Amino acid sequence: MSFIMSSEPLDSPELYAQYHDRGGYHVAWTRVKQMSPVEVRQTVLAAGLRGRGGAAFPTAKKWELAASVDSPTRVLIVNGAEGEPGSFKDRTLMTVSPHRLIEGILIASHAIGATEIIFYINDQFGDSIRSLETALKEASCQGLPTDRIQLRPETHTYIAGEETALINALMGRPPQPWHKPPYPTTQGYLGLPTVVNNVETLAVLPLIFEKGVPWFIKHHPMLFSVSGDVKNPGVYEMPLGTTLDHLLRSAGGPSQAGIQAVLPGGFSMPWLTAEHFNANLDYETMRHLGTGLGASVIVLGSERSLYDQSCDIAQFFARESCGKCPLCVRGTRTLAEQLVLLGSNLTPGMIADLVQTAKKFRHKGICSYLDTAAHMVENYAVSLVAPSV
Ligand SMILES: Cc1cc2nc3c(=O)[nH]c(=O)nc-3n(C[C@H](O)[C@H](O)[C@H](O)COP(=O)(O)O)c2cc1C
């Protein structure tokens, strides 16, 4: 069953009439317009929605922070950057279900009292841009208040997806993060209270108001981009808490002899190995296993080398560092070089060295980037000592 995505074929964007036929705009948005912003925020809090951009921050809490700032103007920024390797759920969603997303944007802007809405979109996503442009025109013709939504295709870099880097890019500055605080919710775009939300986070909002909080808590629909060594890579809509095993089977199972490991949260969250494939894909279980849910699920077949993949990831972080923070440039390079130099047959002493280097760079840097790179290397090194950890 598909709730977030249109059930139309993936190359065919859902039009206004089709979306309207499945309840679009006239159920959730009609209800939300009759509610106060506080009531909308409380409803989303009760539903337990967390951000789908990677950090899993409770959506209503972020909104509350921005709404509590005394300001005549607030800004909502839609994060359509989707630079995470292996992730294509946002691009698919923007292309296929633009109206579901637009309805979510209207709901969020009402909840925080946003007078300005900026939709940052990776300029390489031509199919999504065309689909959104058509949908925005259609919605406007139907009298929906979508003229305030400015679609801003921007040249993309990996770090530009980070919320403060993205705000800088939208203000015409280099897409580099700033050290928080100040948080965007208090001082963001042009110094105004700003909420940055991922497109999937916004697109699930109509469901909360259409079907109600108890339904949402029970079904909690979520998109998973599954790529790598499975027979049918793709975007799968499943409830939060689905077992990893079920997701992998839905994606056709392994395309190689077996599956060795899975990244449940893209390059930013450590590997899960076979003994955890029956784990539930929910925030608590993933945290307990030392990893997390994020933008993409990347599957590593049993014929590949975990060492090679770990080197690729470390090199990716070294290459994509935005260069603002010298420690990040040095740290990500050092981690990648050390991993490559030491090779795949590590002695206990080499493993200890690698862990020590990684620890040196944990919790450092302006944003979470260096910490993430160090965490991945540390996790790889530790897994060589205790493979089941
Ligand atoms: C290096 C880096 C890249 C990021 N890229 C994206 C991205 O492409 N899309 C996205 O929605 N969030 C991305 N994020 C997370 C955003 O900073 C932010 O947490 C998110 O857009 C907030 O939306 P949410 O609360 O709805 O998840 C990235 C974070 C980091 C540290």
The ligand as an SDF file (V2000), in Angstrom:
LIG
                    3D

 31 33  0  0  0  0  0  0  0  0999 V2000
   26.8970   16.7870    5.3800 C   0  0  0  0  0  0  0  0  0  0  0  0
   25.4080   16.8420    5.5260 C   0  0  0  0  0  0  0  0  0  0  0  0
   24.6040   16.7150    4.3860 C   0  0  0  0  0  0  0  0  0  0  0  0
   23.2100   16.7740    4.5060 C   0  0  0  0  0  0  0  0  0  0  0  0
   22.4500   16.6130    3.3780 N   0  0  0  0  0  0  0  0  0  0  0  0
   21.1000   16.6460    3.4750 C   0  0  0  0  0  0  0  0  0  0  0  0
   20.2920   16.5100    2.3120 C   0  0  0  0  0  0  0  0  0  0  0  0
   20.7930   16.3270    1.1930 O   0  0  0  0  0  0  0  0  0  0  0  0
   18.9320   16.5550    2.4670 N   0  0  0  0  0  0  0  0  0  0  0  0
   18.3420   16.7520    3.7110 C   0  0  0  0  0  0  0  0  0  0  0  0
   17.1230   16.8090    3.8060 O   0  0  0  0  0  0  0  0  0  0  0  0
   19.0950   16.8730    4.8250 N   0  0  0  0  0  0  0  0  0  0  0  0
   20.4490   16.8540    4.7320 C   0  0  0  0  0  0  0  0  0  0  0  0
   21.2030   17.0030    5.8600 N   0  0  0  0  0  0  0  0  0  0  0  0
   20.5060   17.2500    7.1300 C   0  0  0  0  0  0  0  0  0  0  0  0
   20.1480   18.7320    7.2720 C   0  0  0  0  0  0  0  0  0  0  0  0
   21.2370   19.4240    7.8680 O   0  0  0  0  0  0  0  0  0  0  0  0
   18.9110   18.9510    8.1800 C   0  0  0  0  0  0  0  0  0  0  0  0
   19.1110   18.2480    9.3750 O   0  0  0  0  0  0  0  0  0  0  0  0
   17.6060   18.4780    7.5400 C   0  0  0  0  0  0  0  0  0  0  0  0
   17.3870   19.0620    6.2740 O   0  0  0  0  0  0  0  0  0  0  0  0
   16.4680   18.8900    8.4620 C   0  0  0  0  0  0  0  0  0  0  0  0
   15.2480   18.3890    7.9830 O   0  0  0  0  0  0  0  0  0  0  0  0
   14.4030   17.3370    8.8220 P   0  0  0  0  0  0  0  0  0  0  0  0
   14.3650   17.8000   10.2560 O   0  0  0  0  0  0  0  0  0  0  0  0
   13.0580   17.3680    8.1750 O   0  0  0  0  0  0  0  0  0  0  0  0
   15.0980   16.0060    8.6820 O   0  0  0  0  0  0  0  0  0  0  0  0
   22.6070   16.9560    5.7830 C   0  0  0  0  0  0  0  0  0  0  0  0
   23.4220   17.0650    6.9210 C   0  0  0  0  0  0  0  0  0  0  0  0
   24.7960   17.0060    6.7970 C   0  0  0  0  0  0  0  0  0  0  0  0
   25.6290   17.1110    8.0500 C   0  0  0  0  0  0  0  0  0  0  0  0
  1  2  1  0
  2  3  1  0
  2 30  2  0
  3  4  2  0
  4  5  1  0
  4 28  1  0
  5  6  2  0
  6  7  1  0
  6 13  1  0
  7  8  2  0
  7  9  1  0
  9 10  1  0
 10 11  2  0
 10 12  1  0
 12 13  2  0
 13 14  1  0
 14 15  1  0
 14 28  1  0
 15 16  1  0
 16 17  1  0
 16 18  1  0
 18 19  1  0
 18 20  1  0
 20 21  1  0
 20 22  1  0
 22 23  1  0
 23 24  1  0
 24 25  2  0
 24 26  1  0
 24 27  1  0
 28 29  2  0
 29 30  1  0
 30 31  1  0
M  END
$$$$
